Amino acid sequence: MTDPSVNLPAAILDSLLLDTSPYLSCDECFDQLDIYVERLRQDPTYRDVSMQVHLSACAACAEEAEALMDLLSGRAG
Ligand SMILES: [Zn+2]
């Protein structure tokens, strides 16, 4: 008589907190990266949690974001 879905939410929540992938895939991150960086430049208080979570967990995208930021600020290297 036990409905397994009743006991799952806590476990699902834990896995969501541990695993950043439910937020964005690298493809989705890349799609939004230029917009995110542009917004961040215009408004330093701009926050996009899903992007931040992905960038903090994904070195490849974080590097890309930094490169984009440099590009937009007109700095070479
Ligand atoms: Zn990524």
N, CA, C, O and the ligand as a Tripos MOL2 file, in Angstrom:
@<TRIPOS>MOLECULE
protein
  309   307    78     0     0
PROTEIN
NO_CHARGES

@<TRIPOS>ATOM
      1 N           0.8300   -1.2120    0.0000 N.3       1 MET1
      2 CA          0.0000    0.0000    0.0000 C.3       1 MET1
      3 C           0.8650    1.2640    0.0000 C.2       1 MET1
      4 O           0.3510    2.3750    0.1250 O.2       1 MET1
      5 N           2.1400    1.0890   -0.1370 N.am      2 THR2
      6 CA          3.0100    2.2640   -0.1000 C.3       2 THR2
      7 C           3.1770    2.8450   -1.5060 C.2       2 THR2
      8 O           3.6060    2.1520   -2.4290 O.2       2 THR2
      9 N           2.8440    4.0710   -1.6470 N.am      3 ASP3
     10 CA          3.0700    4.7500   -2.9190 C.3       3 ASP3
     11 C           4.5070    5.2650   -2.9320 C.2       3 ASP3
     12 O           4.8400    6.1570   -2.1520 O.2       3 ASP3
     13 N           5.3500    4.7380   -3.7800 N.am      4 PRO4
     14 CA          6.7780    5.1110   -3.7320 C.3       4 PRO4
     15 C           7.0030    6.5960   -3.9630 C.2       4 PRO4
     16 O           7.9690    7.1630   -3.4530 O.2       4 PRO4
     17 N           6.1270    7.2260   -4.7210 N.am      5 SER5
     18 CA          6.3390    8.6380   -5.0280 C.3       5 SER5
     19 C           6.2260    9.5080   -3.7800 C.2       5 SER5
     20 O           6.7730   10.6090   -3.7320 O.2       5 SER5
     21 N           5.5140    9.0080   -2.7720 N.am      6 VAL6
     22 CA          5.3410    9.7840   -1.5390 C.3       6 VAL6
     23 C           6.6620    9.9120   -0.7970 C.2       6 VAL6
     24 O           6.9330   10.9230   -0.1500 O.2       6 VAL6
     25 N           7.4790    8.8690   -0.9010 N.am      7 ASN7
     26 CA          8.7320    8.8660   -0.1440 C.3       7 ASN7
     27 C           9.9040    9.4540   -0.9320 C.2       7 ASN7
     28 O          11.0130    9.5600   -0.4080 O.2       7 ASN7
     29 N           9.6680    9.8270   -2.1570 N.am      8 LEU8
     30 CA         10.7830   10.2410   -3.0160 C.3       8 LEU8
     31 C          11.2230   11.7050   -2.9050 C.2       8 LEU8
     32 O          12.4150   11.9820   -3.0410 O.2       8 LEU8
     33 N          10.3230   12.6380   -2.6670 N.am      9 PRO9
     34 CA         10.7220   14.0490   -2.7930 C.3       9 PRO9
     35 C          12.0200   14.4260   -2.1000 C.2       9 PRO9
     36 O          12.8190   15.1660   -2.6740 O.2       9 PRO9
     37 N          12.2590   13.9420   -0.8820 N.am     10 ALA10
     38 CA         13.4850   14.3120   -0.1750 C.3      10 ALA10
     39 C          14.7140   13.8340   -0.9480 C.2      10 ALA10
     40 O          15.6930   14.5650   -1.0970 O.2      10 ALA10
     41 N          14.6430   12.5980   -1.4330 N.am     11 ALA11
     42 CA         15.7760   12.0550   -2.1770 C.3      11 ALA11
     43 C          15.9910   12.8270   -3.4740 C.2      11 ALA11
     44 O          17.1250   13.0930   -3.8720 O.2      11 ALA11
     45 N          14.8970   13.1780   -4.1210 N.am     12 ILE12
     46 CA         15.0050   13.9310   -5.3780 C.3      12 ILE12
     47 C          15.6080   15.3070   -5.1140 C.2      12 ILE12
     48 O          16.4660   15.7810   -5.8600 O.2      12 ILE12
     49 N          15.1500   15.9290   -4.0540 N.am     13 LEU13
     50 CA         15.6810   17.2390   -3.6880 C.3      13 LEU13
     51 C          17.1790   17.1610   -3.4370 C.2      13 LEU13
     52 O          17.9420   18.0060   -3.9040 O.2      13 LEU13
     53 N          17.5940   16.1340   -2.6930 N.am     14 ASP14
     54 CA         19.0180   15.9550   -2.4220 C.3      14 ASP14
     55 C          19.8120   15.8360   -3.7030 C.2      14 ASP14
     56 O          20.8630   16.4590   -3.8520 O.2      14 ASP14
     57 N          19.3070   15.0310   -4.6310 N.am     15 SER15
     58 CA         20.0440   14.8160   -5.8670 C.3      15 SER15
     59 C          20.0710   16.0980   -6.6950 C.2      15 SER15
     60 O          21.0400   16.3540   -7.4090 O.2      15 SER15
     61 N          19.0190   16.9030   -6.6040 N.am     16 LEU16
     62 CA         18.9990   18.1720   -7.3300 C.3      16 LEU16
     63 C          20.0460   19.1210   -6.7700 C.2      16 LEU16
     64 O          20.7000   19.8560   -7.5100 O.2      16 LEU16
     65 N          20.1940   19.0940   -5.4550 N.am     17 LEU17
     66 CA         21.1510   19.9890   -4.8250 C.3      17 LEU17
     67 C          22.5840   19.5610   -5.1150 C.2      17 LEU17
     68 O          23.4790   20.3970   -5.2380 O.2      17 LEU17
     69 N          22.7910   18.2550   -5.2240 N.am     18 LEU18
     70 CA         24.1420   17.7420   -5.4410 C.3      18 LEU18
     71 C          24.5360   17.8400   -6.9080 C.2      18 LEU18
     72 O          25.6880   18.1200   -7.2390 O.2      18 LEU18
     73 N          23.5700   17.6070   -7.7750 N.am     19 ASP19
     74 CA         23.8530   17.5460   -9.2020 C.3      19 ASP19
     75 C          23.3780   18.8390   -9.8600 C.2      19 ASP19
     76 O          22.2010   19.1860   -9.7630 O.2      19 ASP19
     77 N          24.2700   19.5440  -10.5180 N.am     20 THR20
     78 CA         23.9110   20.8220  -11.1100 C.3      20 THR20
     79 C          23.2320   20.6570  -12.4640 C.2      20 THR20
     80 O          22.7050   21.6210  -13.0190 O.2      20 THR20
     81 N          23.2440   19.4330  -12.9960 N.am     21 SER21
     82 CA         22.7500   19.2520  -14.3570 C.3      21 SER21
     83 C          21.2720   19.5760  -14.5470 C.2      21 SER21
     84 O          20.8880   19.9430  -15.6580 O.2      21 SER21
     85 N          20.4090   19.4590  -13.5150 N.am     22 PRO22
     86 CA         19.0120   19.8150  -13.7500 C.3      22 PRO22
     87 C          18.8280   21.2650  -14.1550 C.2      22 PRO22
     88 O          17.7910   21.6190  -14.7160 O.2      22 PRO22
     89 N          19.7950   22.0970  -13.8880 N.am     23 TYR23
     90 CA         19.6470   23.5000  -14.2410 C.3      23 TYR23
     91 C          19.8500   23.7080  -15.7280 C.2      23 TYR23
     92 O          18.9160   24.0760  -16.4420 O.2      23 TYR23
     93 N          21.0420   23.4790  -16.1880 N.am     24 LEU24
     94 CA         21.3500   23.7420  -17.5890 C.3      24 LEU24
     95 C          22.3200   22.6910  -18.0970 C.2      24 LEU24
     96 O          23.1740   22.1980  -17.3600 O.2      24 LEU24
     97 N          22.1740   22.3660  -19.3480 N.am     25 SER25
     98 CA         23.2140   21.5880  -20.0030 C.3      25 SER25
     99 C          24.2350   22.5740  -20.5660 C.2      25 SER25
    100 O          23.9830   23.7780  -20.6050 O.2      25 SER25
    101 N          25.3860   22.0630  -21.0010 N.am     26 CYS26
    102 CA         26.3980   22.9460  -21.5800 C.3      26 CYS26
    103 C          25.8450   23.6440  -22.8220 C.2      26 CYS26
    104 O          26.1310   24.8170  -23.0620 O.2      26 CYS26
    105 N          25.0580   22.9220  -23.6020 N.am     27 ASP27
    106 CA         24.4730   23.5230  -24.8040 C.3      27 ASP27
    107 C          23.5810   24.7050  -24.4420 C.2      27 ASP27
    108 O          23.6430   25.7630  -25.0680 O.2      27 ASP27
    109 N          22.7460   24.5050  -23.4150 N.am     28 GLU28
    110 CA         21.8400   25.5720  -22.9940 C.3      28 GLU28
    111 C          22.6330   26.7410  -22.4180 C.2      28 GLU28
    112 O          22.3070   27.9070  -22.6380 O.2      28 GLU28
    113 N          23.6790   26.3960  -21.6770 N.am     29 CYS29
    114 CA         24.5290   27.4180  -21.0970 C.3      29 CYS29
    115 C          25.1780   28.2570  -22.2060 C.2      29 CYS29
    116 O          25.1900   29.4870  -22.1460 O.2      29 CYS29
    117 N          25.7190   27.5600  -23.2270 N.am     30 PHE30
    118 CA         26.3660   28.2430  -24.3440 C.3      30 PHE30
    119 C          25.3870   29.1510  -25.0770 C.2      30 PHE30
    120 O          25.7350   30.2570  -25.4900 O.2      30 PHE30
    121 N          24.1500   28.6630  -25.2310 N.am     31 ASP31
    122 CA         23.1290   29.4500  -25.9240 C.3      31 ASP31
    123 C          22.8950   30.7840  -25.2240 C.2      31 ASP31
    124 O          22.6490   31.8000  -25.8740 O.2      31 ASP31
    125 N          22.9720   30.7740  -23.9010 N.am     32 GLN32
    126 CA         22.6170   31.9660  -23.1340 C.3      32 GLN32
    127 C          23.8350   32.7550  -22.6800 C.2      32 GLN32
    128 O          23.7070   33.8320  -22.0990 O.2      32 GLN32
    129 N          25.0110   32.2140  -22.9480 N.am     33 LEU33
    130 CA         26.2210   32.7810  -22.3630 C.3      33 LEU33
    131 C          26.4520   34.2340  -22.7800 C.2      33 LEU33
    132 O          26.7780   35.0790  -21.9470 O.2      33 LEU33
    133 N          26.2790   34.5220  -24.0850 N.am     34 ASP34
    134 CA         26.5590   35.8840  -24.5400 C.3      34 ASP34
    135 C          25.5560   36.8740  -23.9460 C.2      34 ASP34
    136 O          25.9110   38.0000  -23.5970 O.2      34 ASP34
    137 N          24.2930   36.4350  -23.8350 N.am     35 ILE35
    138 CA         23.2640   37.2900  -23.2400 C.3      35 ILE35
    139 C          23.5530   37.5100  -21.7560 C.2      35 ILE35
    140 O          23.4370   38.6190  -21.2340 O.2      35 ILE35
    141 N          23.9290   36.4250  -21.1020 N.am     36 TYR36
    142 CA         24.2150   36.4920  -19.6670 C.3      36 TYR36
    143 C          25.3760   37.4450  -19.3960 C.2      36 TYR36
    144 O          25.2890   38.3090  -18.5230 O.2      36 TYR36
    145 N          26.4620   37.2800  -20.1500 N.am     37 VAL37
    146 CA         27.6470   38.1210  -19.9500 C.3      37 VAL37
    147 C          27.3320   39.5800  -20.2570 C.2      37 VAL37
    148 O          27.7720   40.4860  -19.5480 O.2      37 VAL37
    149 N          26.5640   39.7940  -21.3230 N.am     38 GLU38
    150 CA         26.1870   41.1570  -21.7090 C.3      38 GLU38
    151 C          25.3680   41.8230  -20.6050 C.2      38 GLU38
    152 O          25.6140   42.9750  -20.2460 O.2      38 GLU38
    153 N          24.3970   41.0890  -20.0720 N.am     39 ARG39
    154 CA         23.5540   41.6240  -18.9910 C.3      39 ARG39
    155 C          24.3810   41.9120  -17.7580 C.2      39 ARG39
    156 O          24.1860   42.9230  -17.0840 O.2      39 ARG39
    157 N          25.3080   41.0110  -17.4680 N.am     40 LEU40
    158 CA         26.1420   41.1530  -16.2930 C.3      40 LEU40
    159 C          27.0170   42.3980  -16.4060 C.2      40 LEU40
    160 O          27.2860   43.0810  -15.4180 O.2      40 LEU40
    161 N          27.4540   42.6770  -17.6380 N.am     41 ARG41
    162 CA         28.2760   43.8600  -17.8590 C.3      41 ARG41
    163 C          27.4530   45.1320  -17.6550 C.2      41 ARG41
    164 O          27.9310   46.1110  -17.0830 O.2      41 ARG41
    165 N          26.2130   45.0980  -18.1320 N.am     42 GLN42
    166 CA         25.3630   46.2800  -18.0270 C.3      42 GLN42
    167 C          24.8560   46.4720  -16.6070 C.2      42 GLN42
    168 O          24.6450   47.6010  -16.1650 O.2      42 GLN42
    169 N          24.6620   45.3720  -15.8960 N.am     43 ASP43
    170 CA         24.1470   45.4420  -14.5320 C.3      43 ASP43
    171 C          24.8650   44.4170  -13.6590 C.2      43 ASP43
    172 O          24.5060   43.2400  -13.6440 O.2      43 ASP43
    173 N          25.8800   44.8750  -12.9330 N.am     44 PRO44
    174 CA         26.6930   43.9630  -12.1180 C.3      44 PRO44
    175 C          25.8780   43.2270  -11.0500 C.2      44 PRO44
    176 O          26.3330   42.2270  -10.4970 O.2      44 PRO44
    177 N          24.6760   43.7270  -10.7650 N.am     45 THR45
    178 CA         23.8490   43.0530   -9.7610 C.3      45 THR45
    179 C          22.9530   42.0030  -10.4010 C.2      45 THR45
    180 O          22.2140   41.3050   -9.7070 O.2      45 THR45
    181 N          23.0190   41.8900  -11.7360 N.am     46 TYR46
    182 CA         22.1900   40.9020  -12.4310 C.3      46 TYR46
    183 C          22.5590   39.4930  -11.9710 C.2      46 TYR46
    184 O          23.7330   39.1360  -11.8770 O.2      46 TYR46
    185 N          21.5200   38.7020  -11.6870 N.am     47 ARG47
    186 CA         21.7490   37.3350  -11.2360 C.3      47 ARG47
    187 C          20.9340   36.3600  -12.0730 C.2      47 ARG47
    188 O          19.7450   36.5670  -12.3180 O.2      47 ARG47
    189 N          21.5840   35.3140  -12.4980 N.am     48 ASP48
    190 CA         20.8960   34.2100  -13.1580 C.3      48 ASP48
    191 C          21.3850   32.9360  -12.4740 C.2      48 ASP48
    192 O          22.4660   32.4250  -12.7680 O.2      48 ASP48
    193 N          20.5650   32.4430  -11.5590 N.am     49 VAL49
    194 CA         21.0100   31.3450  -10.6910 C.3      49 VAL49
    195 C          21.4200   30.1310  -11.5010 C.2      49 VAL49
    196 O          22.4510   29.5170  -11.2270 O.2      49 VAL49
    197 N          20.6170   29.7810  -12.5020 N.am     50 SER50
    198 CA         20.9290   28.5640  -13.2520 C.3      50 SER50
    199 C          22.2500   28.7070  -13.9950 C.2      50 SER50
    200 O          23.0130   27.7470  -14.0950 O.2      50 SER50
    201 N          22.5250   29.8980  -14.5150 N.am     51 MET51
    202 CA         23.8020   30.1330  -15.1790 C.3      51 MET51
    203 C          24.9450   30.1020  -14.1680 C.2      51 MET51
    204 O          25.9920   29.5060  -14.4190 O.2      51 MET51
    205 N          24.7340   30.7490  -13.0270 N.am     52 GLN52
    206 CA         25.7810   30.7900  -12.0100 C.3      52 GLN52
    207 C          26.1220   29.4000  -11.5140 C.2      52 GLN52
    208 O          27.2890   29.0550  -11.3270 O.2      52 GLN52
    209 N          25.0620   28.5960  -11.3030 N.am     53 VAL53
    210 CA         25.2860   27.2350  -10.8260 C.3      53 VAL53
    211 C          26.0750   26.4490  -11.8580 C.2      53 VAL53
    212 O          27.0070   25.7220  -11.5140 O.2      53 VAL53
    213 N          25.6990   26.5950  -13.1260 N.am     54 HIS54
    214 CA         26.3990   25.8460  -14.1620 C.3      54 HIS54
    215 C          27.8480   26.3210  -14.2890 C.2      54 HIS54
    216 O          28.7690   25.5080  -14.3770 O.2      54 HIS54
    217 N          28.0390   27.6240  -14.2980 N.am     55 LEU55
    218 CA         29.3900   28.1590  -14.4780 C.3      55 LEU55
    219 C          30.2970   27.7910  -13.3010 C.2      55 LEU55
    220 O          31.4970   27.5780  -13.4750 O.2      55 LEU55
    221 N          29.7110   27.7190  -12.1050 N.am     56 SER56
    222 CA         30.5330   27.3660  -10.9420 C.3      56 SER56
    223 C          30.8920   25.8900  -10.9470 C.2      56 SER56
    224 O          31.8410   25.4670  -10.2860 O.2      56 SER56
    225 N          30.1200   25.1030  -11.7050 N.am     57 ALA57
    226 CA         30.3560   23.6580  -11.7190 C.3      57 ALA57
    227 C          31.0400   23.2020  -12.9960 C.2      57 ALA57
    228 O          31.5130   22.0680  -13.0670 O.2      57 ALA57
    229 N          31.1010   24.0620  -14.0090 N.am     58 CYS58
    230 CA         31.6080   23.6480  -15.3140 C.3      58 CYS58
    231 C          32.7570   24.5550  -15.7280 C.2      58 CYS58
    232 O          32.5410   25.7010  -16.1220 O.2      58 CYS58
    233 N          33.9730   24.0410  -15.6400 N.am     59 ALA59
    234 CA         35.1580   24.8430  -15.9370 C.3      59 ALA59
    235 C          35.1750   25.3040  -17.3910 C.2      59 ALA59
    236 O          35.6150   26.4140  -17.6900 O.2      59 ALA59
    237 N          34.6970   24.4510  -18.2890 N.am     60 ALA60
    238 CA         34.7230   24.7780  -19.7110 C.3      60 ALA60
    239 C          33.8740   26.0120  -19.9960 C.2      60 ALA60
    240 O          34.3150   26.9280  -20.6910 O.2      60 ALA60
    241 N          32.6590   26.0340  -19.4610 N.am     61 CYS61
    242 CA         31.7670   27.1630  -19.6920 C.3      61 CYS61
    243 C          32.2340   28.3980  -18.9270 C.2      61 CYS61
    244 O          32.0700   29.5230  -19.3990 O.2      61 CYS61
    245 N          32.8130   28.1880  -17.7510 N.am     62 ALA62
    246 CA         33.3160   29.3100  -16.9720 C.3      62 ALA62
    247 C          34.4440   30.0070  -17.7260 C.2      62 ALA62
    248 O          34.5300   31.2350  -17.7370 O.2      62 ALA62
    249 N          35.3190   29.2020  -18.3650 N.am     63 GLU63
    250 CA         36.3970   29.7680  -19.1630 C.3      63 GLU63
    251 C          35.8470   30.5570  -20.3380 C.2      63 GLU63
    252 O          36.3260   31.6430  -20.6640 O.2      63 GLU63
    253 N          34.8200   29.9800  -20.9720 N.am     64 GLU64
    254 CA         34.1710   30.6260  -22.1090 C.3      64 GLU64
    255 C          33.5610   31.9630  -21.6860 C.2      64 GLU64
    256 O          33.6470   32.9550  -22.4090 O.2      64 GLU64
    257 N          32.9480   31.9720  -20.5100 N.am     65 ALA65
    258 CA         32.3280   33.1880  -19.9860 C.3      65 ALA65
    259 C          33.3880   34.2520  -19.7310 C.2      65 ALA65
    260 O          33.1780   35.4270  -20.0320 O.2      65 ALA65
    261 N          34.5220   33.8430  -19.1780 N.am     66 GLU66
    262 CA         35.6020   34.7880  -18.9180 C.3      66 GLU66
    263 C          36.1530   35.3660  -20.2090 C.2      66 GLU66
    264 O          36.4280   36.5620  -20.3110 O.2      66 GLU66
    265 N          36.3110   34.4830  -21.2010 N.am     67 ALA67
    266 CA         36.8180   34.9220  -22.5000 C.3      67 ALA67
    267 C          35.8520   35.9270  -23.1320 C.2      67 ALA67
    268 O          36.2680   36.9380  -23.6960 O.2      67 ALA67
    269 N          34.5710   35.6310  -23.0280 N.am     68 LEU68
    270 CA         33.5530   36.5260  -23.5780 C.3      68 LEU68
    271 C          33.5850   37.8820  -22.8590 C.2      68 LEU68
    272 O          33.4740   38.9390  -23.4800 O.2      68 LEU68
    273 N          33.7370   37.8170  -21.5610 N.am     69 MET69
    274 CA         33.7930   39.0240  -20.7520 C.3      69 MET69
    275 C          34.9730   39.8870  -21.1790 C.2      69 MET69
    276 O          34.8480   41.1040  -21.3140 O.2      69 MET69
    277 N          36.1260   39.2430  -21.3910 N.am     70 ASP70
    278 CA         37.3220   39.9540  -21.8470 C.3      70 ASP70
    279 C          37.0970   40.5780  -23.2170 C.2      70 ASP70
    280 O          37.4660   41.7250  -23.4700 O.2      70 ASP70
    281 N          36.4800   39.7920  -24.0920 N.am     71 LEU71
    282 CA         36.1980   40.2390  -25.4490 C.3      71 LEU71
    283 C          35.3210   41.4850  -25.4180 C.2      71 LEU71
    284 O          35.5870   42.4640  -26.1150 O.2      71 LEU71
    285 N          34.2750   41.4340  -24.6030 N.am     72 LEU72
    286 CA         33.3080   42.5280  -24.5400 C.3      72 LEU72
    287 C          33.9260   43.7630  -23.8850 C.2      72 LEU72
    288 O          33.5280   44.8860  -24.1930 O.2      72 LEU72
    289 N          34.8850   43.5690  -22.9920 N.am     73 SER73
    290 CA         35.5140   44.7210  -22.3670 C.3      73 SER73
    291 C          36.6500   45.2480  -23.2230 C.2      73 SER73
    292 O          37.3280   46.2010  -22.8380 O.2      73 SER73
    293 N          36.8660   44.6350  -24.3850 N.am     74 GLY74
    294 CA         37.8620   45.1280  -25.3030 C.3      74 GLY74
    295 C          39.2790   44.8140  -24.8960 C.2      74 GLY74
    296 O          40.2360   45.3920  -25.4120 O.2      74 GLY74
    297 N          39.4010   43.8920  -23.9670 N.am     75 ARG75
    298 CA         40.7350   43.5080  -23.5420 C.3      75 ARG75
    299 C          41.1930   42.2860  -24.3260 C.2      75 ARG75
    300 O          40.4430   41.3200  -24.4640 O.2      75 ARG75
    301 N          42.3780   42.3200  -24.8240 N.am     76 ALA76
    302 CA         42.9090   41.1580  -25.5140 C.3      76 ALA76
    303 C          43.7790   40.3830  -24.5510 C.2      76 ALA76
    304 O          44.6810   40.9430  -23.9290 O.2      76 ALA76
    305 N          43.5130   39.1050  -24.4260 N.am     77 GLY77
    306 CA         44.2770   38.2510  -23.5210 C.3      77 GLY77
    307 C          43.9880   38.6150  -22.0930 C.2      77 GLY77
    308 O          44.5380   38.0050  -21.1760 O.2      77 GLY77
    309 ZN         29.1320   23.7000  -19.2320 Zn       78 ZN78
@<TRIPOS>BOND
     1     1     2 1
     2     2     3 1
     3     3     4 2
     4     3     5 am
     5     5     6 1
     6     6     7 1
     7     7     8 2
     8     7     9 am
     9     9    10 1
    10    10    11 1
    11    11    12 2
    12    11    13 am
    13    13    14 1
    14    14    15 1
    15    15    16 2
    16    15    17 am
    17    17    18 1
    18    18    19 1
    19    19    20 2
    20    19    21 am
    21    21    22 1
    22    22    23 1
    23    23    24 2
    24    23    25 am
    25    25    26 1
    26    26    27 1
    27    27    28 2
    28    27    29 am
    29    29    30 1
    30    30    31 1
    31    31    32 2
    32    31    33 am
    33    33    34 1
    34    34    35 1
    35    35    36 2
    36    35    37 am
    37    37    38 1
    38    38    39 1
    39    39    40 2
    40    39    41 am
    41    41    42 1
    42    42    43 1
    43    43    44 2
    44    43    45 am
    45    45    46 1
    46    46    47 1
    47    47    48 2
    48    47    49 am
    49    49    50 1
    50    50    51 1
    51    51    52 2
    52    51    53 am
    53    53    54 1
    54    54    55 1
    55    55    56 2
    56    55    57 am
    57    57    58 1
    58    58    59 1
    59    59    60 2
    60    59    61 am
    61    61    62 1
    62    62    63 1
    63    63    64 2
    64    63    65 am
    65    65    66 1
    66    66    67 1
    67    67    68 2
    68    67    69 am
    69    69    70 1
    70    70    71 1
    71    71    72 2
    72    71    73 am
    73    73    74 1
    74    74    75 1
    75    75    76 2
    76    75    77 am
    77    77    78 1
    78    78    79 1
    79    79    80 2
    80    79    81 am
    81    81    82 1
    82    82    83 1
    83    83    84 2
    84    83    85 am
    85    85    86 1
    86    86    87 1
    87    87    88 2
    88    87    89 am
    89    89    90 1
    90    90    91 1
    91    91    92 2
    92    91    93 am
    93    93    94 1
    94    94    95 1
    95    95    96 2
    96    95    97 am
    97    97    98 1
    98    98    99 1
    99    99   100 2
   100    99   101 am
   101   101   102 1
   102   102   103 1
   103   103   104 2
   104   103   105 am
   105   105   106 1
   106   106   107 1
   107   107   108 2
   108   107   109 am
   109   109   110 1
   110   110   111 1
   111   111   112 2
   112   111   113 am
   113   113   114 1
   114   114   115 1
   115   115   116 2
   116   115   117 am
   117   117   118 1
   118   118   119 1
   119   119   120 2
   120   119   121 am
   121   121   122 1
   122   122   123 1
   123   123   124 2
   124   123   125 am
   125   125   126 1
   126   126   127 1
   127   127   128 2
   128   127   129 am
   129   129   130 1
   130   130   131 1
   131   131   132 2
   132   131   133 am
   133   133   134 1
   134   134   135 1
   135   135   136 2
   136   135   137 am
   137   137   138 1
   138   138   139 1
   139   139   140 2
   140   139   141 am
   141   141   142 1
   142   142   143 1
   143   143   144 2
   144   143   145 am
   145   145   146 1
   146   146   147 1
   147   147   148 2
   148   147   149 am
   149   149   150 1
   150   150   151 1
   151   151   152 2
   152   151   153 am
   153   153   154 1
   154   154   155 1
   155   155   156 2
   156   155   157 am
   157   157   158 1
   158   158   159 1
   159   159   160 2
   160   159   161 am
   161   161   162 1
   162   162   163 1
   163   163   164 2
   164   163   165 am
   165   165   166 1
   166   166   167 1
   167   167   168 2
   168   167   169 am
   169   169   170 1
   170   170   171 1
   171   171   172 2
   172   171   173 am
   173   173   174 1
   174   174   175 1
   175   175   176 2
   176   175   177 am
   177   177   178 1
   178   178   179 1
   179   179   180 2
   180   179   181 am
   181   181   182 1
   182   182   183 1
   183   183   184 2
   184   183   185 am
   185   185   186 1
   186   186   187 1
   187   187   188 2
   188   187   189 am
   189   189   190 1
   190   190   191 1
   191   191   192 2
   192   191   193 am
   193   193   194 1
   194   194   195 1
   195   195   196 2
   196   195   197 am
   197   197   198 1
   198   198   199 1
   199   199   200 2
   200   199   201 am
   201   201   202 1
   202   202   203 1
   203   203   204 2
   204   203   205 am
   205   205   206 1
   206   206   207 1
   207   207   208 2
   208   207   209 am
   209   209   210 1
   210   210   211 1
   211   211   212 2
   212   211   213 am
   213   213   214 1
   214   214   215 1
   215   215   216 2
   216   215   217 am
   217   217   218 1
   218   218   219 1
   219   219   220 2
   220   219   221 am
   221   221   222 1
   222   222   223 1
   223   223   224 2
   224   223   225 am
   225   225   226 1
   226   226   227 1
   227   227   228 2
   228   227   229 am
   229   229   230 1
   230   230   231 1
   231   231   232 2
   232   231   233 am
   233   233   234 1
   234   234   235 1
   235   235   236 2
   236   235   237 am
   237   237   238 1
   238   238   239 1
   239   239   240 2
   240   239   241 am
   241   241   242 1
   242   242   243 1
   243   243   244 2
   244   243   245 am
   245   245   246 1
   246   246   247 1
   247   247   248 2
   248   247   249 am
   249   249   250 1
   250   250   251 1
   251   251   252 2
   252   251   253 am
   253   253   254 1
   254   254   255 1
   255   255   256 2
   256   255   257 am
   257   257   258 1
   258   258   259 1
   259   259   260 2
   260   259   261 am
   261   261   262 1
   262   262   263 1
   263   263   264 2
   264   263   265 am
   265   265   266 1
   266   266   267 1
   267   267   268 2
   268   267   269 am
   269   269   270 1
   270   270   271 1
   271   271   272 2
   272   271   273 am
   273   273   274 1
   274   274   275 1
   275   275   276 2
   276   275   277 am
   277   277   278 1
   278   278   279 1
   279   279   280 2
   280   279   281 am
   281   281   282 1
   282   282   283 1
   283   283   284 2
   284   283   285 am
   285   285   286 1
   286   286   287 1
   287   287   288 2
   288   287   289 am
   289   289   290 1
   290   290   291 1
   291   291   292 2
   292   291   293 am
   293   293   294 1
   294   294   295 1
   295   295   296 2
   296   295   297 am
   297   297   298 1
   298   298   299 1
   299   299   300 2
   300   299   301 am
   301   301   302 1
   302   302   303 1
   303   303   304 2
   304   303   305 am
   305   305   306 1
   306   306   307 1
   307   307   308 2
@<TRIPOS>SUBSTRUCTURE
     1 MET1         2 RESIDUE 1 A MET
     2 THR2         6 RESIDUE 1 A THR
     3 ASP3        10 RESIDUE 1 A ASP
     4 PRO4        14 RESIDUE 1 A PRO
     5 SER5        18 RESIDUE 1 A SER
     6 VAL6        22 RESIDUE 1 A VAL
     7 ASN7        26 RESIDUE 1 A ASN
     8 LEU8        30 RESIDUE 1 A LEU
     9 PRO9        34 RESIDUE 1 A PRO
    10 ALA10       38 RESIDUE 1 A ALA
    11 ALA11       42 RESIDUE 1 A ALA
    12 ILE12       46 RESIDUE 1 A ILE
    13 LEU13       50 RESIDUE 1 A LEU
    14 ASP14       54 RESIDUE 1 A ASP
    15 SER15       58 RESIDUE 1 A SER
    16 LEU16       62 RESIDUE 1 A LEU
    17 LEU17       66 RESIDUE 1 A LEU
    18 LEU18       70 RESIDUE 1 A LEU
    19 ASP19       74 RESIDUE 1 A ASP
    20 THR20       78 RESIDUE 1 A THR
    21 SER21       82 RESIDUE 1 A SER
    22 PRO22       86 RESIDUE 1 A PRO
    23 TYR23       90 RESIDUE 1 A TYR
    24 LEU24       94 RESIDUE 1 A LEU
    25 SER25       98 RESIDUE 1 A SER
    26 CYS26      102 RESIDUE 1 A CYS
    27 ASP27      106 RESIDUE 1 A ASP
    28 GLU28      110 RESIDUE 1 A GLU
    29 CYS29      114 RESIDUE 1 A CYS
    30 PHE30      118 RESIDUE 1 A PHE
    31 ASP31      122 RESIDUE 1 A ASP
    32 GLN32      126 RESIDUE 1 A GLN
    33 LEU33      130 RESIDUE 1 A LEU
    34 ASP34      134 RESIDUE 1 A ASP
    35 ILE35      138 RESIDUE 1 A ILE
    36 TYR36      142 RESIDUE 1 A TYR
    37 VAL37      146 RESIDUE 1 A VAL
    38 GLU38      150 RESIDUE 1 A GLU
    39 ARG39      154 RESIDUE 1 A ARG
    40 LEU40      158 RESIDUE 1 A LEU
    41 ARG41      162 RESIDUE 1 A ARG
    42 GLN42      166 RESIDUE 1 A GLN
    43 ASP43      170 RESIDUE 1 A ASP
    44 PRO44      174 RESIDUE 1 A PRO
    45 THR45      178 RESIDUE 1 A THR
    46 TYR46      182 RESIDUE 1 A TYR
    47 ARG47      186 RESIDUE 1 A ARG
    48 ASP48      190 RESIDUE 1 A ASP
    49 VAL49      194 RESIDUE 1 A VAL
    50 SER50      198 RESIDUE 1 A SER
    51 MET51      202 RESIDUE 1 A MET
    52 GLN52      206 RESIDUE 1 A GLN
    53 VAL53      210 RESIDUE 1 A VAL
    54 HIS54      214 RESIDUE 1 A HIS
    55 LEU55      218 RESIDUE 1 A LEU
    56 SER56      222 RESIDUE 1 A SER
    57 ALA57      226 RESIDUE 1 A ALA
    58 CYS58      230 RESIDUE 1 A CYS
    59 ALA59      234 RESIDUE 1 A ALA
    60 ALA60      238 RESIDUE 1 A ALA
    61 CYS61      242 RESIDUE 1 A CYS
    62 ALA62      246 RESIDUE 1 A ALA
    63 GLU63      250 RESIDUE 1 A GLU
    64 GLU64      254 RESIDUE 1 A GLU
    65 ALA65      258 RESIDUE 1 A ALA
    66 GLU66      262 RESIDUE 1 A GLU
    67 ALA67      266 RESIDUE 1 A ALA
    68 LEU68      270 RESIDUE 1 A LEU
    69 MET69      274 RESIDUE 1 A MET
    70 ASP70      278 RESIDUE 1 A ASP
    71 LEU71      282 RESIDUE 1 A LEU
    72 LEU72      286 RESIDUE 1 A LEU
    73 SER73      290 RESIDUE 1 A SER
    74 GLY74      294 RESIDUE 1 A GLY
    75 ARG75      298 RESIDUE 1 A ARG
    76 ALA76      302 RESIDUE 1 A ALA
    77 GLY77      306 RESIDUE 1 A GLY
    78 ZN78       309 GROUP 0 **** ****
